[in-house]
Amino acid sequence: MIPMQSREILILFDQCLFDRGLQLDAVVIGGAAMNLLEIVSRTTKDCDILSPEIPPAILTASREFAVALRGTGETLQDDWLNNGPASLADHLQPQWKERLQEGFDGSAIRLRCLGRSDFLCSKLFALCDRGIDLGDCLALKPEAGELAVILPWLEQQDAHPHWPVHVRETFADLARRLGYGI
């Protein structure tokens, strides 16, 4: 699979939805959001929608769009637009919707991204849970104070008895890498 450049794909998909008279207003997270917020400039294989649930007509359009792009030599999975991380919304801090920031505003698509504190929470949770988001966490450059505020929240996100110790060790490693001398 050839990974996608988020903004380029969204511009094309925005026109596709506009031509069909469809609209999408959603919250995007993950690599696509990091690209849209210009935190990183890297390819990603999908566009993770946190909320709302993607309507069937939009899903159909996204699959047909992927097929059409593959016909031009591009590679895009049918499920490139997905609600895979939707359960994260249940774990975010209260009032996260009030802290959203603009990510993309087209003719038919409006995508907002988590506010900084919520985005940090989601990426730090992913780092502790999956261990594959270190680069993203470093790119976000959380300050020592931000880490201190997020730590107690994150320690409560998993019932495993060793989870809090794992979170503290992961934070200590990240802080060291960021130059905080912890």
URBELJO-V377459 format. One record per residue. N is the residue number from 1. OMEGA is omega in degrees with one decimal (* if undefined). Layout:
BEGIN
n/omega
N/OMEGA
N/OMEGA
END
This chain:
BEGIN
n/omega
1/173.2
2/179.8
3/-175.7
4/168.2
5/-170.1
6/-175.1
7/180.0
8/179.3
9/-178.7
10/176.9
11/178.2
12/-179.3
13/176.2
14/178.4
15/178.1
16/179.8
17/178.7
18/179.5
19/-179.9
20/-178.3
21/-179.5
22/176.9
23/177.8
24/175.2
25/-170.4
26/175.4
27/-178.6
28/177.1
29/176.0
30/-176.8
31/178.9
32/178.6
33/179.6
34/176.2
35/-178.1
36/178.9
37/179.3
38/173.7
39/175.5
40/173.4
41/-178.5
42/178.5
43/176.0
44/-175.3
45/-177.4
46/177.6
47/-175.8
48/179.3
49/179.1
50/178.5
51/-5.6
52/173.2
53/-177.4
54/179.6
55/-179.6
56/-179.1
57/178.5
58/177.6
59/177.6
60/179.3
61/-178.6
62/177.9
63/179.2
64/176.2
65/178.7
66/178.8
67/179.9
68/178.5
69/178.1
70/177.4
71/178.3
72/179.0
73/176.5
74/177.3
75/179.4
76/-179.2
77/177.9
78/-177.3
79/-179.1
80/174.7
81/-171.2
82/174.7
83/-176.7
84/-176.7
85/-174.0
86/-178.1
87/178.0
88/-178.6
89/179.8
90/-175.4
91/-178.8
92/179.5
93/-178.8
94/177.9
95/179.8
96/-179.2
97/179.8
98/-177.0
99/-178.4
100/176.4
101/-178.5
102/176.9
103/-177.7
104/178.9
105/-179.4
106/179.2
107/-177.0
108/-176.9
109/170.4
110/179.0
111/174.0
112/-178.5
113/176.9
114/172.4
115/-173.8
116/-176.2
117/179.7
118/178.0
119/175.9
120/178.7
121/-177.2
122/-178.5
123/178.2
124/174.0
125/179.4
126/178.3
127/-179.6
128/-175.9
129/-174.7
130/179.4
131/-176.1
132/-175.0
133/-178.0
134/-179.9
135/178.3
136/179.1
137/176.7
138/179.5
139/177.8
140/176.9
141/178.3
142/177.3
143/-179.6
144/178.6
145/177.5
146/178.1
147/-179.4
148/179.4
149/-175.8
150/-175.4
151/-178.5
152/177.8
153/-175.9
154/178.3
155/-178.2
156/-173.3
157/179.4
158/-176.9
159/-179.3
160/-175.4
161/-179.5
162/-177.7
163/-178.3
164/178.4
165/178.3
166/179.7
167/-180.0
168/178.4
169/179.4
170/178.6
171/179.4
172/178.0
173/179.4
174/-179.8
175/178.0
176/179.8
177/178.9
178/176.3
179/-179.1
180/174.1
181/-179.7
182/*
END
